[in-house]
Amino acid sequence: MEIEVIRNEKDFAEFRFKDQKYTYPSLLKEKLLEDKSVEYVSYILDHPADKGARFVLRVKSGSPKKALEAAAKKVEAEIDDIDKKIQKALK
């Protein structure tokens, strides 16, 4: 997954997923919204023909990087859990 950082500040981050348009940004947003330190999070599709999504995050406390790392770990755990359930169901 390729990511381009647009802005990285103390309480704000903006970056672009170059090859992820819906699935991963949506999952990441969902997990970030569960974090009490997150003030605002959204992803934007700048143009329908773009293959990626722009992501913005503002935190009330802590750093955007820490919030993103924690949310990404939760997404990874959820995907691993789904994979295990699929593997078990297809035995």
PDB file of N, CA, C and O in Angstrom:
ATOM      1  N   MET A   1       0.852  -1.164   0.000  1.00  0.00           N
ATOM      2  CA  MET A   1       0.000   0.000   0.000  1.00  0.00           C
ATOM      3  C   MET A   1       0.900   1.230   0.000  1.00  0.00           C
ATOM      4  O   MET A   1       1.769   1.375   0.860  1.00  0.00           O
ATOM      5  N   GLU A   2       0.689   2.099  -0.954  1.00  0.00           N
ATOM      6  CA  GLU A   2       1.507   3.296  -1.076  1.00  0.00           C
ATOM      7  C   GLU A   2       0.765   4.495  -0.483  1.00  0.00           C
ATOM      8  O   GLU A   2      -0.416   4.705  -0.760  1.00  0.00           O
ATOM      9  N   ILE A   3       1.475   5.281   0.339  1.00  0.00           N
ATOM     10  CA  ILE A   3       0.887   6.439   1.011  1.00  0.00           C
ATOM     11  C   ILE A   3       1.754   7.666   0.745  1.00  0.00           C
ATOM     12  O   ILE A   3       2.980   7.613   0.841  1.00  0.00           O
ATOM     13  N   GLU A   4       1.092   8.768   0.411  1.00  0.00           N
ATOM     14  CA  GLU A   4       1.771  10.048   0.211  1.00  0.00           C
ATOM     15  C   GLU A   4       1.340  10.984   1.343  1.00  0.00           C
ATOM     16  O   GLU A   4       0.150  11.259   1.499  1.00  0.00           O
ATOM     17  N   VAL A   5       2.292  11.469   2.126  1.00  0.00           N
ATOM     18  CA  VAL A   5       1.986  12.404   3.208  1.00  0.00           C
ATOM     19  C   VAL A   5       1.844  13.800   2.612  1.00  0.00           C
ATOM     20  O   VAL A   5       2.727  14.277   1.898  1.00  0.00           O
ATOM     21  N   ILE A   6       0.721  14.447   2.915  1.00  0.00           N
ATOM     22  CA  ILE A   6       0.467  15.803   2.439  1.00  0.00           C
ATOM     23  C   ILE A   6       0.798  16.808   3.539  1.00  0.00           C
ATOM     24  O   ILE A   6       1.505  17.786   3.298  1.00  0.00           O
ATOM     25  N   ARG A   7       0.288  16.566   4.743  1.00  0.00           N
ATOM     26  CA  ARG A   7       0.582  17.409   5.913  1.00  0.00           C
ATOM     27  C   ARG A   7       0.736  16.513   7.134  1.00  0.00           C
ATOM     28  O   ARG A   7      -0.011  15.552   7.317  1.00  0.00           O
ATOM     29  N   ASN A   8       1.720  16.846   7.968  1.00  0.00           N
ATOM     30  CA  ASN A   8       1.927  16.108   9.211  1.00  0.00           C
ATOM     31  C   ASN A   8       2.271  17.119  10.294  1.00  0.00           C
ATOM     32  O   ASN A   8       3.397  17.612  10.363  1.00  0.00           O
ATOM     33  N   GLU A   9       1.288  17.423  11.141  1.00  0.00           N
ATOM     34  CA  GLU A   9       1.467  18.419  12.185  1.00  0.00           C
ATOM     35  C   GLU A   9       1.236  17.778  13.549  1.00  0.00           C
ATOM     36  O   GLU A   9       0.958  16.583  13.641  1.00  0.00           O
ATOM     37  N   LYS A  10       1.352  18.574  14.604  1.00  0.00           N
ATOM     38  CA  LYS A  10       1.234  18.070  15.973  1.00  0.00           C
ATOM     39  C   LYS A  10      -0.099  17.366  16.216  1.00  0.00           C
ATOM     40  O   LYS A  10      -0.139  16.300  16.829  1.00  0.00           O
ATOM     41  N   ASP A  11      -1.190  17.965  15.735  1.00  0.00           N
ATOM     42  CA  ASP A  11      -2.518  17.403  15.991  1.00  0.00           C
ATOM     43  C   ASP A  11      -3.309  17.114  14.719  1.00  0.00           C
ATOM     44  O   ASP A  11      -4.508  16.840  14.782  1.00  0.00           O
ATOM     45  N   PHE A  12      -2.650  17.175  13.575  1.00  0.00           N
ATOM     46  CA  PHE A  12      -3.348  17.021  12.298  1.00  0.00           C
ATOM     47  C   PHE A  12      -2.471  16.259  11.308  1.00  0.00           C
ATOM     48  O   PHE A  12      -1.263  16.477  11.227  1.00  0.00           O
ATOM     49  N   ALA A  13      -3.102  15.370  10.565  1.00  0.00           N
ATOM     50  CA  ALA A  13      -2.390  14.654   9.501  1.00  0.00           C
ATOM     51  C   ALA A  13      -3.296  14.572   8.282  1.00  0.00           C
ATOM     52  O   ALA A  13      -4.505  14.374   8.397  1.00  0.00           O
ATOM     53  N   GLU A  14      -2.693  14.727   7.129  1.00  0.00           N
ATOM     54  CA  GLU A  14      -3.403  14.557   5.861  1.00  0.00           C
ATOM     55  C   GLU A  14      -2.490  13.754   4.947  1.00  0.00           C
ATOM     56  O   GLU A  14      -1.316  14.081   4.776  1.00  0.00           O
ATOM     57  N   PHE A  15      -3.042  12.710   4.370  1.00  0.00           N
ATOM     58  CA  PHE A  15      -2.251  11.874   3.474  1.00  0.00           C
ATOM     59  C   PHE A  15      -3.158  11.248   2.436  1.00  0.00           C
ATOM     60  O   PHE A  15      -4.383  11.304   2.547  1.00  0.00           O
ATOM     61  N   ARG A  16      -2.549  10.654   1.433  1.00  0.00           N
ATOM     62  CA  ARG A  16      -3.293  10.039   0.342  1.00  0.00           C
ATOM     63  C   ARG A  16      -2.912   8.568   0.222  1.00  0.00           C
ATOM     64  O   ARG A  16      -1.736   8.215   0.133  1.00  0.00           O
ATOM     65  N   PHE A  17      -3.935   7.726   0.222  1.00  0.00           N
ATOM     66  CA  PHE A  17      -3.739   6.325  -0.147  1.00  0.00           C
ATOM     67  C   PHE A  17      -3.721   6.307  -1.670  1.00  0.00           C
ATOM     68  O   PHE A  17      -4.718   6.664  -2.298  1.00  0.00           O
ATOM     69  N   LYS A  18      -2.621   5.903  -2.268  1.00  0.00           N
ATOM     70  CA  LYS A  18      -2.536   5.954  -3.726  1.00  0.00           C
ATOM     71  C   LYS A  18      -3.290   4.825  -4.415  1.00  0.00           C
ATOM     72  O   LYS A  18      -3.662   4.953  -5.581  1.00  0.00           O
ATOM     73  N   ASP A  19      -3.519   3.721  -3.708  1.00  0.00           N
ATOM     74  CA  ASP A  19      -4.152   2.568  -4.361  1.00  0.00           C
ATOM     75  C   ASP A  19      -5.305   1.985  -3.544  1.00  0.00           C
ATOM     76  O   ASP A  19      -5.732   0.858  -3.792  1.00  0.00           O
ATOM     77  N   GLN A  20      -5.799   2.733  -2.589  1.00  0.00           N
ATOM     78  CA  GLN A  20      -6.922   2.276  -1.762  1.00  0.00           C
ATOM     79  C   GLN A  20      -8.012   3.338  -1.825  1.00  0.00           C
ATOM     80  O   GLN A  20      -7.787   4.493  -1.463  1.00  0.00           O
ATOM     81  N   LYS A  21      -9.184   2.942  -2.283  1.00  0.00           N
ATOM     82  CA  LYS A  21     -10.239   3.927  -2.493  1.00  0.00           C
ATOM     83  C   LYS A  21     -11.359   3.832  -1.460  1.00  0.00           C
ATOM     84  O   LYS A  21     -11.822   4.862  -0.969  1.00  0.00           O
ATOM     85  N   TYR A  22     -11.800   2.641  -1.123  1.00  0.00           N
ATOM     86  CA  TYR A  22     -12.949   2.491  -0.238  1.00  0.00           C
ATOM     87  C   TYR A  22     -12.678   1.599   0.975  1.00  0.00           C
ATOM     88  O   TYR A  22     -12.849   2.038   2.112  1.00  0.00           O
ATOM     89  N   THR A  23     -12.269   0.386   0.750  1.00  0.00           N
ATOM     90  CA  THR A  23     -12.263  -0.615   1.808  1.00  0.00           C
ATOM     91  C   THR A  23     -11.352  -0.250   2.975  1.00  0.00           C
ATOM     92  O   THR A  23     -11.829  -0.084   4.098  1.00  0.00           O
ATOM     93  N   TYR A  24     -10.069  -0.123   2.731  1.00  0.00           N
ATOM     94  CA  TYR A  24      -9.160   0.158   3.842  1.00  0.00           C
ATOM     95  C   TYR A  24      -9.422   1.526   4.465  1.00  0.00           C
ATOM     96  O   TYR A  24      -9.468   1.625   5.691  1.00  0.00           O
ATOM     97  N   PRO A  25      -9.595   2.590   3.670  1.00  0.00           N
ATOM     98  CA  PRO A  25      -9.912   3.878   4.301  1.00  0.00           C
ATOM     99  C   PRO A  25     -11.168   3.833   5.168  1.00  0.00           C
ATOM    100  O   PRO A  25     -11.211   4.454   6.230  1.00  0.00           O
ATOM    101  N   SER A  26     -12.175   3.111   4.727  1.00  0.00           N
ATOM    102  CA  SER A  26     -13.413   3.007   5.500  1.00  0.00           C
ATOM    103  C   SER A  26     -13.183   2.268   6.819  1.00  0.00           C
ATOM    104  O   SER A  26     -13.660   2.705   7.866  1.00  0.00           O
ATOM    105  N   LEU A  27     -12.458   1.157   6.771  1.00  0.00           N
ATOM    106  CA  LEU A  27     -12.145   0.409   7.995  1.00  0.00           C
ATOM    107  C   LEU A  27     -11.299   1.243   8.960  1.00  0.00           C
ATOM    108  O   LEU A  27     -11.542   1.250  10.166  1.00  0.00           O
ATOM    109  N   LEU A  28     -10.314   1.935   8.418  1.00  0.00           N
ATOM    110  CA  LEU A  28      -9.441   2.757   9.254  1.00  0.00           C
ATOM    111  C   LEU A  28     -10.236   3.890   9.904  1.00  0.00           C
ATOM    112  O   LEU A  28     -10.058   4.180  11.087  1.00  0.00           O
ATOM    113  N   LYS A  29     -11.101   4.518   9.135  1.00  0.00           N
ATOM    114  CA  LYS A  29     -11.945   5.591   9.676  1.00  0.00           C
ATOM    115  C   LYS A  29     -12.826   5.063  10.813  1.00  0.00           C
ATOM    116  O   LYS A  29     -12.960   5.706  11.854  1.00  0.00           O
ATOM    117  N   GLU A  30     -13.416   3.899  10.604  1.00  0.00           N
ATOM    118  CA  GLU A  30     -14.281   3.293  11.629  1.00  0.00           C
ATOM    119  C   GLU A  30     -13.519   3.090  12.935  1.00  0.00           C
ATOM    120  O   GLU A  30     -14.029   3.410  14.009  1.00  0.00           O
ATOM    121  N   LYS A  31     -12.306   2.562  12.847  1.00  0.00           N
ATOM    122  CA  LYS A  31     -11.509   2.311  14.056  1.00  0.00           C
ATOM    123  C   LYS A  31     -11.044   3.619  14.701  1.00  0.00           C
ATOM    124  O   LYS A  31     -10.982   3.713  15.927  1.00  0.00           O
ATOM    125  N   LEU A  32     -10.722   4.614  13.896  1.00  0.00           N
ATOM    126  CA  LEU A  32     -10.306   5.898  14.456  1.00  0.00           C
ATOM    127  C   LEU A  32     -11.457   6.592  15.181  1.00  0.00           C
ATOM    128  O   LEU A  32     -11.237   7.266  16.187  1.00  0.00           O
ATOM    129  N   LEU A  33     -12.669   6.434  14.683  1.00  0.00           N
ATOM    130  CA  LEU A  33     -13.827   7.048  15.335  1.00  0.00           C
ATOM    131  C   LEU A  33     -14.094   6.447  16.716  1.00  0.00           C
ATOM    132  O   LEU A  33     -14.758   7.074  17.542  1.00  0.00           O
ATOM    133  N   GLU A  34     -13.592   5.257  16.973  1.00  0.00           N
ATOM    134  CA  GLU A  34     -13.721   4.626  18.290  1.00  0.00           C
ATOM    135  C   GLU A  34     -12.727   5.200  19.304  1.00  0.00           C
ATOM    136  O   GLU A  34     -12.878   4.993  20.508  1.00  0.00           O
ATOM    137  N   ASP A  35     -11.724   5.911  18.822  1.00  0.00           N
ATOM    138  CA  ASP A  35     -10.652   6.458  19.659  1.00  0.00           C
ATOM    139  C   ASP A  35     -11.091   7.805  20.241  1.00  0.00           C
ATOM    140  O   ASP A  35     -11.412   8.730  19.495  1.00  0.00           O
ATOM    141  N   LYS A  36     -11.105   7.913  21.562  1.00  0.00           N
ATOM    142  CA  LYS A  36     -11.548   9.144  22.240  1.00  0.00           C
ATOM    143  C   LYS A  36     -10.610  10.327  21.986  1.00  0.00           C
ATOM    144  O   LYS A  36     -11.012  11.478  22.161  1.00  0.00           O
ATOM    145  N   SER A  37      -9.370  10.061  21.577  1.00  0.00           N
ATOM    146  CA  SER A  37      -8.439  11.158  21.312  1.00  0.00           C
ATOM    147  C   SER A  37      -8.661  11.784  19.937  1.00  0.00           C
ATOM    148  O   SER A  37      -8.090  12.833  19.637  1.00  0.00           O
ATOM    149  N   VAL A  38      -9.478  11.159  19.106  1.00  0.00           N
ATOM    150  CA  VAL A  38      -9.719  11.656  17.748  1.00  0.00           C
ATOM    151  C   VAL A  38     -10.848  12.678  17.756  1.00  0.00           C
ATOM    152  O   VAL A  38     -11.948  12.406  18.237  1.00  0.00           O
ATOM    153  N   GLU A  39     -10.559  13.854  17.215  1.00  0.00           N
ATOM    154  CA  GLU A  39     -11.561  14.916  17.114  1.00  0.00           C
ATOM    155  C   GLU A  39     -12.323  14.824  15.797  1.00  0.00           C
ATOM    156  O   GLU A  39     -13.540  15.004  15.766  1.00  0.00           O
ATOM    157  N   TYR A  40     -11.605  14.542  14.707  1.00  0.00           N
ATOM    158  CA  TYR A  40     -12.213  14.520  13.377  1.00  0.00           C
ATOM    159  C   TYR A  40     -11.436  13.557  12.499  1.00  0.00           C
ATOM    160  O   TYR A  40     -10.207  13.510  12.547  1.00  0.00           O
ATOM    161  N   VAL A  41     -12.154  12.797  11.704  1.00  0.00           N
ATOM    162  CA  VAL A  41     -11.508  11.921  10.730  1.00  0.00           C
ATOM    163  C   VAL A  41     -12.437  11.763   9.533  1.00  0.00           C
ATOM    164  O   VAL A  41     -13.651  11.625   9.685  1.00  0.00           O
ATOM    165  N   SER A  42     -11.850  11.786   8.352  1.00  0.00           N
ATOM    166  CA  SER A  42     -12.638  11.590   7.140  1.00  0.00           C
ATOM    167  C   SER A  42     -11.710  11.178   6.007  1.00  0.00           C
ATOM    168  O   SER A  42     -10.507  11.438   6.036  1.00  0.00           O
ATOM    169  N   TYR A  43     -12.299  10.533   5.014  1.00  0.00           N
ATOM    170  CA  TYR A  43     -11.547  10.331   3.786  1.00  0.00           C
ATOM    171  C   TYR A  43     -12.360  10.904   2.645  1.00  0.00           C
ATOM    172  O   TYR A  43     -13.590  10.861   2.650  1.00  0.00           O
ATOM    173  N   ILE A  44     -11.647  11.443   1.666  1.00  0.00           N
ATOM    174  CA  ILE A  44     -12.268  12.178   0.571  1.00  0.00           C
ATOM    175  C   ILE A  44     -11.848  11.561  -0.749  1.00  0.00           C
ATOM    176  O   ILE A  44     -10.671  11.278  -0.974  1.00  0.00           O
ATOM    177  N   LEU A  45     -12.819  11.358  -1.611  1.00  0.00           N
ATOM    178  CA  LEU A  45     -12.535  10.926  -2.974  1.00  0.00           C
ATOM    179  C   LEU A  45     -12.560  12.189  -3.826  1.00  0.00           C
ATOM    180  O   LEU A  45     -13.628  12.714  -4.140  1.00  0.00           O
ATOM    181  N   ASP A  46     -11.376  12.673  -4.198  1.00  0.00           N
ATOM    182  CA  ASP A  46     -11.292  13.947  -4.913  1.00  0.00           C
ATOM    183  C   ASP A  46     -11.934  13.891  -6.291  1.00  0.00           C
ATOM    184  O   ASP A  46     -12.525  14.869  -6.747  1.00  0.00           O
ATOM    185  N   HIS A  47     -11.817  12.749  -6.950  1.00  0.00           N
ATOM    186  CA  HIS A  47     -12.388  12.597  -8.288  1.00  0.00           C
ATOM    187  C   HIS A  47     -12.748  11.131  -8.493  1.00  0.00           C
ATOM    188  O   HIS A  47     -11.996  10.251  -8.073  1.00  0.00           O
ATOM    189  N   PRO A  48     -13.877  10.854  -9.126  1.00  0.00           N
ATOM    190  CA  PRO A  48     -14.288   9.453  -9.313  1.00  0.00           C
ATOM    191  C   PRO A  48     -13.268   8.586 -10.066  1.00  0.00           C
ATOM    192  O   PRO A  48     -13.223   7.371  -9.872  1.00  0.00           O
ATOM    193  N   ALA A  49     -12.467   9.199 -10.909  1.00  0.00           N
ATOM    194  CA  ALA A  49     -11.487   8.426 -11.679  1.00  0.00           C
ATOM    195  C   ALA A  49     -10.203   8.145 -10.898  1.00  0.00           C
ATOM    196  O   ALA A  49      -9.404   7.302 -11.304  1.00  0.00           O
ATOM    197  N   ASP A  50     -10.001   8.845  -9.781  1.00  0.00           N
ATOM    198  CA  ASP A  50      -8.808   8.595  -8.962  1.00  0.00           C
ATOM    199  C   ASP A  50      -8.849   7.181  -8.396  1.00  0.00           C
ATOM    200  O   ASP A  50      -9.919   6.649  -8.104  1.00  0.00           O
ATOM    201  N   LYS A  51      -7.680   6.585  -8.246  1.00  0.00           N
ATOM    202  CA  LYS A  51      -7.598   5.231  -7.692  1.00  0.00           C
ATOM    203  C   LYS A  51      -7.408   5.237  -6.181  1.00  0.00           C
ATOM    204  O   LYS A  51      -7.417   4.179  -5.552  1.00  0.00           O
ATOM    205  N   GLY A  52      -7.239   6.405  -5.599  1.00  0.00           N
ATOM    206  CA  GLY A  52      -6.977   6.484  -4.171  1.00  0.00           C
ATOM    207  C   GLY A  52      -7.909   7.437  -3.460  1.00  0.00           C
ATOM    208  O   GLY A  52      -8.833   7.994  -4.052  1.00  0.00           O
ATOM    209  N   ALA A  53      -7.644   7.614  -2.167  1.00  0.00           N
ATOM    210  CA  ALA A  53      -8.462   8.486  -1.331  1.00  0.00           C
ATOM    211  C   ALA A  53      -7.553   9.361  -0.477  1.00  0.00           C
ATOM    212  O   ALA A  53      -6.490   8.926  -0.032  1.00  0.00           O
ATOM    213  N   ARG A  54      -7.984  10.594  -0.257  1.00  0.00           N
ATOM    214  CA  ARG A  54      -7.284  11.506   0.641  1.00  0.00           C
ATOM    215  C   ARG A  54      -7.887  11.336   2.028  1.00  0.00           C
ATOM    216  O   ARG A  54      -9.106  11.239   2.172  1.00  0.00           O
ATOM    217  N   PHE A  55      -7.049  11.300   3.030  1.00  0.00           N
ATOM    218  CA  PHE A  55      -7.467  11.004   4.397  1.00  0.00           C
ATOM    219  C   PHE A  55      -7.039  12.158   5.287  1.00  0.00           C
ATOM    220  O   PHE A  55      -5.898  12.613   5.205  1.00  0.00           O
ATOM    221  N   VAL A  56      -7.948  12.643   6.146  1.00  0.00           N
ATOM    222  CA  VAL A  56      -7.609  13.713   7.084  1.00  0.00           C
ATOM    223  C   VAL A  56      -7.950  13.272   8.502  1.00  0.00           C
ATOM    224  O   VAL A  56      -8.949  12.591   8.735  1.00  0.00           O
ATOM    225  N   LEU A  57      -7.107  13.670   9.434  1.00  0.00           N
ATOM    226  CA  LEU A  57      -7.259  13.256  10.828  1.00  0.00           C
ATOM    227  C   LEU A  57      -6.818  14.388  11.748  1.00  0.00           C
ATOM    228  O   LEU A  57      -5.726  14.935  11.591  1.00  0.00           O
ATOM    229  N   ARG A  58      -7.671  14.737  12.708  1.00  0.00           N
ATOM    230  CA  ARG A  58      -7.316  15.703  13.752  1.00  0.00           C
ATOM    231  C   ARG A  58      -7.546  15.033  15.100  1.00  0.00           C
ATOM    232  O   ARG A  58      -8.581  14.408  15.329  1.00  0.00           O
ATOM    233  N   VAL A  59      -6.559  15.173  15.994  1.00  0.00           N
ATOM    234  CA  VAL A  59      -6.671  14.580  17.328  1.00  0.00           C
ATOM    235  C   VAL A  59      -6.769  15.674  18.389  1.00  0.00           C
ATOM    236  O   VAL A  59      -6.235  16.771  18.220  1.00  0.00           O
ATOM    237  N   LYS A  60      -7.467  15.353  19.493  1.00  0.00           N
ATOM    238  CA  LYS A  60      -7.582  16.268  20.637  1.00  0.00           C
ATOM    239  C   LYS A  60      -6.364  16.136  21.542  1.00  0.00           C
ATOM    240  O   LYS A  60      -5.918  17.109  22.151  1.00  0.00           O
ATOM    241  N   SER A  61      -5.837  14.924  21.619  1.00  0.00           N
ATOM    242  CA  SER A  61      -4.671  14.659  22.462  1.00  0.00           C
ATOM    243  C   SER A  61      -3.834  13.578  21.799  1.00  0.00           C
ATOM    244  O   SER A  61      -4.310  12.844  20.933  1.00  0.00           O
ATOM    245  N   GLY A  62      -2.584  13.496  22.220  1.00  0.00           N
ATOM    246  CA  GLY A  62      -1.690  12.523  21.598  1.00  0.00           C
ATOM    247  C   GLY A  62      -1.265  13.007  20.219  1.00  0.00           C
ATOM    248  O   GLY A  62      -1.317  14.201  19.925  1.00  0.00           O
ATOM    249  N   SER A  63      -0.852  12.085  19.395  1.00  0.00           N
ATOM    250  CA  SER A  63      -0.416  12.446  18.046  1.00  0.00           C
ATOM    251  C   SER A  63      -1.225  11.675  17.010  1.00  0.00           C
ATOM    252  O   SER A  63      -1.707  10.577  17.285  1.00  0.00           O
ATOM    253  N   PRO A  64      -1.374  12.252  15.818  1.00  0.00           N
ATOM    254  CA  PRO A  64      -2.061  11.527  14.754  1.00  0.00           C
ATOM    255  C   PRO A  64      -1.377  10.193  14.439  1.00  0.00           C
ATOM    256  O   PRO A  64      -2.042   9.201  14.142  1.00  0.00           O
ATOM    257  N   LYS A  65      -0.049  10.182  14.508  1.00  0.00           N
ATOM    258  CA  LYS A  65       0.695   8.959  14.202  1.00  0.00           C
ATOM    259  C   LYS A  65       0.317   7.833  15.162  1.00  0.00           C
ATOM    260  O   LYS A  65       0.082   6.704  14.734  1.00  0.00           O
ATOM    261  N   LYS A  66       0.258   8.138  16.456  1.00  0.00           N
ATOM    262  CA  LYS A  66      -0.092   7.103  17.437  1.00  0.00           C
ATOM    263  C   LYS A  66      -1.520   6.613  17.235  1.00  0.00           C
ATOM    264  O   LYS A  66      -1.789   5.417  17.339  1.00  0.00           O
ATOM    265  N   ALA A  67      -2.436   7.537  16.947  1.00  0.00           N
ATOM    266  CA  ALA A  67      -3.827   7.148  16.699  1.00  0.00           C
ATOM    267  C   ALA A  67      -3.920   6.263  15.461  1.00  0.00           C
ATOM    268  O   ALA A  67      -4.649   5.271  15.456  1.00  0.00           O
ATOM    269  N   LEU A  68      -3.185   6.621  14.416  1.00  0.00           N
ATOM    270  CA  LEU A  68      -3.190   5.822  13.187  1.00  0.00           C
ATOM    271  C   LEU A  68      -2.588   4.441  13.415  1.00  0.00           C
ATOM    272  O   LEU A  68      -3.115   3.444  12.922  1.00  0.00           O
ATOM    273  N   GLU A  69      -1.496   4.379  14.154  1.00  0.00           N
ATOM    274  CA  GLU A  69      -0.869   3.081  14.433  1.00  0.00           C
ATOM    275  C   GLU A  69      -1.817   2.165  15.196  1.00  0.00           C
ATOM    276  O   GLU A  69      -1.940   0.985  14.869  1.00  0.00           O
ATOM    277  N   ALA A  70      -2.491   2.705  16.215  1.00  0.00           N
ATOM    278  CA  ALA A  70      -3.423   1.898  17.012  1.00  0.00           C
ATOM    279  C   ALA A  70      -4.604   1.430  16.163  1.00  0.00           C
ATOM    280  O   ALA A  70      -5.019   0.275  16.250  1.00  0.00           O
ATOM    281  N   ALA A  71      -5.140   2.331  15.343  1.00  0.00           N
ATOM    282  CA  ALA A  71      -6.278   1.974  14.492  1.00  0.00           C
ATOM    283  C   ALA A  71      -5.871   0.943  13.442  1.00  0.00           C
ATOM    284  O   ALA A  71      -6.627   0.012  13.162  1.00  0.00           O
ATOM    285  N   ALA A  72      -4.683   1.103  12.861  1.00  0.00           N
ATOM    286  CA  ALA A  72      -4.213   0.146  11.851  1.00  0.00           C
ATOM    287  C   ALA A  72      -4.044  -1.247  12.455  1.00  0.00           C
ATOM    288  O   ALA A  72      -4.343  -2.245  11.800  1.00  0.00           O
ATOM    289  N   LYS A  73      -3.568  -1.321  13.697  1.00  0.00           N
ATOM    290  CA  LYS A  73      -3.441  -2.620  14.367  1.00  0.00           C
ATOM    291  C   LYS A  73      -4.805  -3.261  14.582  1.00  0.00           C
ATOM    292  O   LYS A  73      -4.953  -4.475  14.440  1.00  0.00           O
ATOM    293  N   LYS A  74      -5.804  -2.446  14.926  1.00  0.00           N
ATOM    294  CA  LYS A  74      -7.163  -2.972  15.107  1.00  0.00           C
ATOM    295  C   LYS A  74      -7.736  -3.481  13.787  1.00  0.00           C
ATOM    296  O   LYS A  74      -8.396  -4.519  13.751  1.00  0.00           O
ATOM    297  N   VAL A  75      -7.483  -2.749  12.704  1.00  0.00           N
ATOM    298  CA  VAL A  75      -7.945  -3.193  11.384  1.00  0.00           C
ATOM    299  C   VAL A  75      -7.277  -4.513  11.024  1.00  0.00           C
ATOM    300  O   VAL A  75      -7.936  -5.440  10.554  1.00  0.00           O
ATOM    301  N   GLU A  76      -5.973  -4.597  11.243  1.00  0.00           N
ATOM    302  CA  GLU A  76      -5.235  -5.825  10.942  1.00  0.00           C
ATOM    303  C   GLU A  76      -5.785  -7.004  11.739  1.00  0.00           C
ATOM    304  O   GLU A  76      -5.950  -8.097  11.196  1.00  0.00           O
ATOM    305  N   ALA A  77      -6.070  -6.788  13.019  1.00  0.00           N
ATOM    306  CA  ALA A  77      -6.617  -7.858  13.862  1.00  0.00           C
ATOM    307  C   ALA A  77      -7.993  -8.288  13.364  1.00  0.00           C
ATOM    308  O   ALA A  77      -8.308  -9.478  13.352  1.00  0.00           O
ATOM    309  N   GLU A  78      -8.807  -7.326  12.956  1.00  0.00           N
ATOM    310  CA  GLU A  78     -10.140  -7.654  12.446  1.00  0.00           C
ATOM    311  C   GLU A  78     -10.054  -8.452  11.143  1.00  0.00           C
ATOM    312  O   GLU A  78     -10.807  -9.405  10.945  1.00  0.00           O
ATOM    313  N   ILE A  79      -9.145  -8.063  10.267  1.00  0.00           N
ATOM    314  CA  ILE A  79      -8.962  -8.784   9.004  1.00  0.00           C
ATOM    315  C   ILE A  79      -8.449 -10.194   9.270  1.00  0.00           C
ATOM    316  O   ILE A  79      -8.902 -11.146   8.635  1.00  0.00           O
ATOM    317  N   ASP A  80      -7.509 -10.339  10.201  1.00  0.00           N
ATOM    318  CA  ASP A  80      -7.007 -11.671  10.562  1.00  0.00           C
ATOM    319  C   ASP A  80      -8.128 -12.548  11.104  1.00  0.00           C
ATOM    320  O   ASP A  80      -8.209 -13.731  10.774  1.00  0.00           O
ATOM    321  N   ASP A  81      -8.990 -11.972  11.935  1.00  0.00           N
ATOM    322  CA  ASP A  81     -10.122 -12.713  12.498  1.00  0.00           C
ATOM    323  C   ASP A  81     -11.083 -13.169  11.395  1.00  0.00           C
ATOM    324  O   ASP A  81     -11.551 -14.308  11.400  1.00  0.00           O
ATOM    325  N   ILE A  82     -11.366 -12.282  10.469  1.00  0.00           N
ATOM    326  CA  ILE A  82     -12.250 -12.640   9.346  1.00  0.00           C
ATOM    327  C   ILE A  82     -11.623 -13.750   8.520  1.00  0.00           C
ATOM    328  O   ILE A  82     -12.307 -14.691   8.116  1.00  0.00           O
ATOM    329  N   ASP A  83     -10.317 -13.642   8.268  1.00  0.00           N
ATOM    330  CA  ASP A  83      -9.613 -14.664   7.491  1.00  0.00           C
ATOM    331  C   ASP A  83      -9.699 -16.026   8.177  1.00  0.00           C
ATOM    332  O   ASP A  83      -9.947 -17.037   7.519  1.00  0.00           O
ATOM    333  N   LYS A  84      -9.495 -16.056   9.489  1.00  0.00           N
ATOM    334  CA  LYS A  84      -9.590 -17.324  10.229  1.00  0.00           C
ATOM    335  C   LYS A  84     -10.989 -17.914  10.137  1.00  0.00           C
ATOM    336  O   LYS A  84     -11.145 -19.124   9.978  1.00  0.00           O
ATOM    337  N   LYS A  85     -11.997 -17.072  10.237  1.00  0.00           N
ATOM    338  CA  LYS A  85     -13.380 -17.549  10.145  1.00  0.00           C
ATOM    339  C   LYS A  85     -13.685 -18.098   8.753  1.00  0.00           C
ATOM    340  O   LYS A  85     -14.388 -19.099   8.618  1.00  0.00           O
ATOM    341  N   ILE A  86     -13.168 -17.455   7.739  1.00  0.00           N
ATOM    342  CA  ILE A  86     -13.367 -17.944   6.368  1.00  0.00           C
ATOM    343  C   ILE A  86     -12.668 -19.280   6.185  1.00  0.00           C
ATOM    344  O   ILE A  86     -13.249 -20.219   5.640  1.00  0.00           O
ATOM    345  N   GLN A  87     -11.414 -19.372   6.642  1.00  0.00           N
ATOM    346  CA  GLN A  87     -10.660 -20.622   6.511  1.00  0.00           C
ATOM    347  C   GLN A  87     -11.367 -21.766   7.233  1.00  0.00           C
ATOM    348  O   GLN A  87     -11.431 -22.883   6.719  1.00  0.00           O
ATOM    349  N   LYS A  88     -11.894 -21.489   8.415  1.00  0.00           N
ATOM    350  CA  LYS A  88     -12.604 -22.508   9.185  1.00  0.00           C
ATOM    351  C   LYS A  88     -13.890 -22.927   8.476  1.00  0.00           C
ATOM    352  O   LYS A  88     -14.220 -24.113   8.435  1.00  0.00           O
ATOM    353  N   ALA A  89     -14.602 -21.975   7.927  1.00  0.00           N
ATOM    354  CA  ALA A  89     -15.870 -22.270   7.250  1.00  0.00           C
ATOM    355  C   ALA A  89     -15.659 -23.065   5.964  1.00  0.00           C
ATOM    356  O   ALA A  89     -16.536 -23.827   5.558  1.00  0.00           O
ATOM    357  N   LEU A  90     -14.510 -22.895   5.323  1.00  0.00           N
ATOM    358  CA  LEU A  90     -14.253 -23.555   4.044  1.00  0.00           C
ATOM    359  C   LEU A  90     -13.522 -24.882   4.180  1.00  0.00           C
ATOM    360  O   LEU A  90     -13.125 -25.459   3.168  1.00  0.00           O
ATOM    361  N   LYS A  91     -13.331 -25.383   5.383  1.00  0.00           N
ATOM    362  CA  LYS A  91     -12.648 -26.676   5.579  1.00  0.00           C
ATOM    363  C   LYS A  91     -13.522 -27.812   5.143  1.00  0.00           C
ATOM    364  O   LYS A  91     -13.117 -28.971   5.233  1.00  0.00           O
TER     365      LYS A  91
END
